Amino acid sequence: MNKQVQSAILRAAGRYIRKLMEPVEKQLRALEERSLLPGPQGEPGLPGRDGIDGNDAPPVTDERVREILGPVAEKSAADWLASNPPPAGADGRDGRDGEAPAVESVAAAISPDVLRAALAGWLADNPPAAGRDGRDVTDDQVSEQVRAWLAANPPERGPEGPPGERGMDGAAGQDGRDGRDATDEQLAMQVKAWLAANPPAAGEAGTPGRAGERGIDGSNGQDGADGRDALEVDVLSGIDIERSYARRTYASHLGGIWVARQQTHGMEGWECIVNGYQSIEIDLEDERTLVVRSTFSDGRRVEKRHAVPMLIDRGVFKDGAGYQRGDGVTWGGSFWIAQVDKADSKPDAGNGQWRLAVKKGRDGKEGPPGRAERAPAPVKVTP
């Protein structure tokens, strides 16, 4: 079918449609010409129910439109030409080739009722033959089609679901490489730096000692050479005996610094390299002796006694009592203080073991004679 025939068919279809629409147009014009007075406003009607969604129409192609409307248009054109034969005219000039109408413009120009009627008549005259059975598709083909459709039409992200169960532990990783050994100088510098940043708590103050004589000032020494940079060493704040630590791990524990010489198990494998004080206890053993018990980080205990030369009054001097430094005695009416331990001589011996603290005073003047008292009167007892 060439373009001239197609154009003739479309024109005939248009005239046929206009002829069908004439009664409707007349009725519309009659309604428009009426001058009806508006009546009173009625009550609002109830909202109507939502209509049911219609089924999607099958796709319309150019071939399908030509196949359905072609016979109707040809019959309409033939009927109209038979009743209206055109007079023979002079040959006209050749016209330009017309453009084929778009399917959308044809579909918009034809009412749905006309299309349904034409399609029903064509299907009655040309019933479609039964189609062939479709071929089975594999799961892989279905999956590929679904993936392609989802790639072209990605779904919206839904709400976040609940957390999943904990997965199984992964396989153990490979052992790490052994670290490089640090030198004793590097370790010492790191320990000193850590102690400077984390000074241990000071213990209780001891008894001040006697000040020594001031020494002669020494000359200034030469500047030392710059030290080598030490490896960075992280010192843990404590040791958990329930854990196992790797070799070369440093930690603070019981007031000291410890290093793991091997993979540890509990306290096995740890070595104390800076021995601090774990605890200090001070007790008074007697009137003058203090007992200091120190427990170091490595568990070693040290007990020391310190005698304080404080003054204690021991009463009247007794030969062979074994007085200690600071003991005070009375001898010959004076008060003496022992200057050495185990002072065994008499205080006035003059050998330096004793120091006179309070000298005996002089005897007072003789007082006046006392008055004689009268003897008491005898007491008479009557039987």
LOZA-536387 format. One record per residue (C-alpha): x, y, z. Coordinates in Angstrom, 1 decimal. Example, Ala and Ser with C-alpha at 12.3 -4.5 7.8 and 13.67 -1.06 7.14 Angstrom:
! LOZA-536387
     px     py     pz
   12.3   -4.5    7.8
   13.7   -1.1    7.1
This chain:
! LOZA-536387
     px     py     pz
    0.0    0.0    0.0
    1.6    3.3   -1.2
    1.5    6.6    0.6
   -1.4    8.0   -1.7
   -3.6    5.1   -0.8
   -2.8    5.5    2.9
   -3.6    9.2    2.8
   -6.9    8.5    1.0
   -7.8    5.9    3.6
   -7.1    8.2    6.5
   -9.1   11.0    4.9
  -12.0    8.6    4.4
  -11.8    7.4    7.9
  -11.9   11.0    9.1
  -15.0   11.8    7.1
  -16.6    8.6    8.4
  -15.8    9.5   11.9
  -17.2   13.0   11.5
  -20.4   11.6   10.0
  -20.8    9.4   13.1
  -20.1   12.4   15.4
  -22.7   14.7   13.7
  -25.7   13.6   16.0
  -23.5   14.1   19.0
  -22.4   17.6   17.8
  -26.0   18.6   17.1
  -27.1   17.6   20.6
  -24.2   19.5   22.1
  -25.1   22.6   20.1
  -28.7   22.3   21.2
  -27.7   22.1   24.8
  -25.4   25.1   24.5
  -28.2   27.2   22.9
  -30.7   26.5   25.8
  -30.9   29.3   28.3
  -31.8   27.4   31.5
  -32.1   29.2   34.7
  -29.9   27.8   37.5
  -31.8   26.0   40.2
  -31.1   26.0   43.9
  -27.8   24.4   45.0
  -28.4   20.8   46.1
  -26.8   19.1   49.0
  -23.3   17.8   48.3
  -23.4   14.2   47.2
  -21.5   11.4   48.9
  -18.1   10.7   47.5
  -18.1    8.0   44.9
  -16.1    4.8   45.3
  -12.8    4.4   43.7
  -13.0    2.8   40.3
  -11.3   -0.5   39.6
   -8.0   -0.1   37.7
   -8.3   -1.3   34.2
   -6.0   -3.8   32.5
   -3.1   -2.4   30.6
   -3.8   -2.3   26.8
   -1.5   -4.2   24.5
    1.1   -2.2   22.6
   -0.1   -0.6   19.3
    2.2   -0.7   16.3
    1.9    0.8   12.8
    1.3   -2.6   11.3
   -1.5   -3.4   13.8
   -3.3   -0.1   13.0
   -3.1   -0.7    9.3
   -4.2   -4.3    9.7
   -7.3   -3.3   11.8
   -8.4   -0.1   10.1
   -7.3   -0.8    6.5
  -10.4   -2.8    5.5
  -12.8   -0.4    7.3
  -11.1    2.6    5.7
  -11.1    1.0    2.2
  -14.8    0.1    2.5
  -15.7    3.6    3.7
  -13.8    5.2    0.9
  -15.3    2.9   -1.7
  -18.9    3.6   -0.5
  -18.3    7.3   -0.5
  -16.8    7.3   -3.9
  -19.6    5.2   -5.3
  -22.3    7.7   -4.0
  -20.2   10.7   -4.9
  -18.4   10.0   -8.1
  -16.0   12.9   -8.8
  -16.1   14.6  -12.2
  -13.2   14.1  -14.4
  -11.0   17.1  -14.2
   -7.8   18.2  -15.8
   -4.7   16.4  -14.9
   -3.1   18.2  -12.0
    0.5   18.7  -11.3
    2.2   15.9   -9.5
    2.0   16.5   -5.8
    4.8   16.1   -3.3
    5.1   12.9   -1.4
    3.1   13.2    1.8
    4.5   12.2    5.2
    3.1    9.0    6.8
    1.0   10.0    9.8
    2.3    8.9   13.2
    0.5    6.2   15.0
   -0.1    8.5   18.0
   -1.9   11.1   15.8
   -4.1    8.4   14.2
   -5.0    6.9   17.6
   -5.9   10.4   19.0
   -8.2   11.2   16.0
  -10.2    8.0   16.3
  -12.7    7.5   19.2
  -12.2    4.4   21.4
  -15.7    3.2   20.4
  -14.8    3.2   16.7
  -11.6    1.4   17.4
  -13.3   -1.3   19.5
  -16.0   -1.8   16.9
  -13.5   -2.1   14.1
  -11.3   -4.4   16.1
  -14.2   -6.7   17.1
  -15.4   -7.0   13.5
  -11.9   -7.8   12.2
  -11.4  -10.4   14.9
  -14.8  -12.0   14.0
  -13.7  -12.2   10.3
  -10.1  -13.2   11.1
  -10.0  -15.4   14.2
   -6.4  -15.8   15.3
   -4.9  -19.3   15.1
   -3.7  -21.0   18.3
    0.0  -20.2   19.1
    2.8  -22.7   19.6
    3.8  -23.9   23.0
    6.5  -21.8   24.5
   10.0  -23.3   25.2
   11.1  -24.0   28.7
   13.7  -21.7   30.1
   16.5  -22.7   32.5
   17.0  -21.3   36.0
   20.2  -19.5   34.7
   18.2  -17.8   32.0
   15.5  -16.6   34.4
   18.2  -15.4   36.8
   19.9  -13.5   34.0
   16.6  -11.8   33.0
   15.8  -10.9   36.6
   19.3   -9.4   37.1
   19.0   -7.4   33.8
   15.5   -6.1   34.8
   16.7   -5.1   38.4
   19.7   -3.3   36.9
   17.4   -1.3   34.7
   14.7   -0.8   37.4
   16.5   -0.7   40.8
   14.1   -1.1   43.7
   13.9    1.4   46.5
   15.9    0.6   49.6
   13.6   -0.9   52.3
   13.8   -0.3   56.0
   16.9   -1.7   57.8
   16.3   -5.2   59.0
   17.3   -6.6   62.4
   20.9   -7.5   63.0
   22.0  -10.9   61.9
   23.4  -13.6   64.1
   27.1  -13.6   64.9
   29.1  -15.4   62.3
   31.5  -18.2   62.9
   35.1  -17.3   64.0
   37.5  -17.0   61.1
   40.6  -19.1   60.7
   43.6  -18.2   62.9
   46.0  -15.9   61.3
   49.7  -16.6   60.7
   52.1  -15.9   63.5
   53.7  -12.4   63.3
   57.4  -11.9   62.9
   59.5  -11.7   66.0
   60.4   -8.1   67.0
   63.9   -6.8   67.0
   65.8   -7.0   70.3
   66.5   -3.6   72.0
   69.8   -2.9   73.7
   70.1   -2.4   77.4
   70.8    1.3   76.9
   67.6    1.7   74.9
   65.6   -0.1   77.5
   67.1    2.0   80.3
   66.3    5.2   78.5
   62.7    4.2   77.9
   62.3    3.1   81.6
   63.7    6.4   82.8
   61.4    8.4   80.5
   58.4    6.3   81.7
   59.3    6.9   85.4
   59.7   10.6   84.8
   56.2   10.7   83.3
   54.7    8.3   85.9
   56.6    8.9   89.2
   55.8    6.3   91.8
   54.0    7.4   95.0
   56.3    8.6   97.7
   56.5    6.5  100.9
   56.3    7.9  104.4
   59.0   10.2  105.5
   61.8    8.6  107.5
   63.7   10.1  110.5
   65.9   13.0  109.3
   69.6   12.2  109.6
   72.2   14.5  110.9
   73.5   17.1  108.4
   77.0   16.4  107.2
   79.6   18.9  106.5
   79.4   20.7  103.3
   81.9   19.4  100.7
   84.1   21.4   98.3
   82.4   22.3   95.1
   83.7   20.3   92.1
   84.6   21.7   88.7
   82.1   21.5   85.9
   82.3   18.4   83.8
   82.4   18.3   80.0
   79.2   18.0   78.1
   78.4   14.4   77.3
   77.7   13.1   73.7
   74.2   12.9   72.5
   72.5    9.6   73.3
   71.1    7.3   70.7
   67.4    7.2   70.1
   65.7    4.3   71.8
   63.0    2.1   70.3
   59.5    3.2   71.3
   58.3    1.0   74.2
   54.7    1.1   75.4
   54.4    0.3   79.1
   51.0   -1.2   80.0
   49.3    0.1   83.1
   49.0   -3.3   84.7
   49.2   -7.1   84.3
   46.1   -9.3   84.0
   47.2  -12.8   85.2
   44.3  -14.3   83.3
   45.8  -13.1   80.0
   48.9  -14.3   78.0
   51.3  -11.6   76.8
   53.8  -11.7   74.0
   57.5  -11.6   74.4
   59.0   -8.1   74.9
   55.8   -6.7   76.5
   56.4   -4.1   79.2
   54.0   -3.4   82.1
   53.8   -1.7   85.4
   53.0   -4.1   88.2
   53.2   -3.9   92.1
   55.1   -0.6   91.9
   57.8   -1.8   89.5
   58.4   -2.3   85.7
   58.2   -5.8   84.3
   59.2   -7.3   80.9
   58.0  -10.5   79.3
   61.0  -12.6   78.4
   58.8  -15.2   76.7
   55.1  -15.9   76.0
   53.6  -15.5   79.5
   51.2  -17.7   81.4
   50.0  -16.0   84.6
   53.2  -14.6   86.1
   55.4  -17.2   84.4
   57.7  -15.5   81.9
   57.7  -12.1   83.5
   60.9  -10.5   84.9
   61.1   -7.4   87.2
   63.6   -4.9   85.7
   62.8   -1.9   87.9
   62.2   -3.0   91.4
   59.9   -0.6   93.2
   58.1   -0.7   96.5
   55.0   -2.8   96.7
   54.2   -1.9  100.3
   55.9   -0.3  103.4
   54.9   -1.0  107.0
   56.2    0.9  110.1
   55.7   -0.4  113.6
   56.9    0.8  117.1
   58.7   -2.1  118.7
   59.4   -0.4  122.1
   59.7    3.1  123.5
   62.4    4.0  121.1
   62.8    1.4  118.3
   60.9    1.7  114.9
   60.6   -1.4  112.7
   60.3   -0.7  109.0
   59.2   -3.7  106.8
   59.5   -3.1  103.0
   58.0   -5.4  100.3
   59.5   -4.9   96.8
   57.8   -5.5   93.5
   59.5   -8.8   93.0
   58.2  -10.1   96.4
   61.5   -9.6   98.3
   60.9   -8.4  101.9
   63.4   -6.3  104.0
   63.0   -5.5  107.7
   65.1   -2.8  109.4
   65.1   -1.3  112.9
   65.8    2.3  113.7
   66.5    3.5  117.2
   65.5    7.1  117.9
   67.6    8.8  120.6
   64.7   10.4  122.4
   64.8   11.2  126.1
   63.3    8.5  128.4
   63.4    8.8  132.2
   64.7    5.5  133.7
   64.6    6.6  137.3
   67.5    6.2  139.8
   70.7    4.8  138.2
   71.3    1.1  138.6
   74.7   -0.4  138.1
   74.8   -3.0  135.2
   71.4   -2.0  133.7
   72.9   -1.3  130.3
   71.5    2.1  129.4
   70.9    3.2  125.8
   71.6    6.6  124.2
   68.9    9.1  125.4
   68.1    7.3  128.7
   68.0    9.7  131.7
   68.8    8.7  135.3
   69.1   10.3  138.7
   72.5   10.1  140.4
   73.9   12.0  143.4
   70.9   14.4  143.3
   71.5   15.3  139.7
   69.8   14.2  136.4
   72.1   12.6  133.8
   71.5   11.6  130.1
   73.3    8.8  128.4
   75.3    9.8  125.3
   76.2    6.3  124.0
   74.6    3.0  123.7
   75.4    0.5  126.5
   76.5    3.1  129.0
   77.7    1.0  131.9
   79.8    3.4  134.0
   78.5    5.7  136.8
   77.3    9.0  135.5
   79.9   11.1  137.4
   82.8    8.9  136.1
   83.8   11.6  133.6
   84.4    9.3  130.6
   81.9   10.9  128.2
   79.2    8.2  128.5
   76.9   10.6  130.5
   76.0   14.3  130.3
   74.9   16.3  133.3
   71.5   17.7  132.4
   70.2   19.1  135.8
   72.7   19.8  138.6
   71.9   19.1  142.2
   70.8   22.2  144.1
   72.4   23.5  147.3
   70.9   22.5  150.7
   68.6   25.1  152.2
   69.3   27.0  155.5
   68.6   25.3  158.8
   65.1   26.1  160.0
   64.1   27.2  163.5
   63.6   24.5  166.1
   60.2   23.1  166.3
   57.8   23.5  169.2
   57.4   20.6  171.7
   53.9   19.2  171.5
   52.0   18.3  174.7
   51.3   14.7  175.3
   47.7   13.9  174.9
   45.5   13.5  178.0
   44.9    9.9  179.1
   41.6    8.4  178.1
   39.6    6.9  181.0
   37.6    3.8  180.2
   34.8    2.9  182.6
   34.0   -0.7  182.8
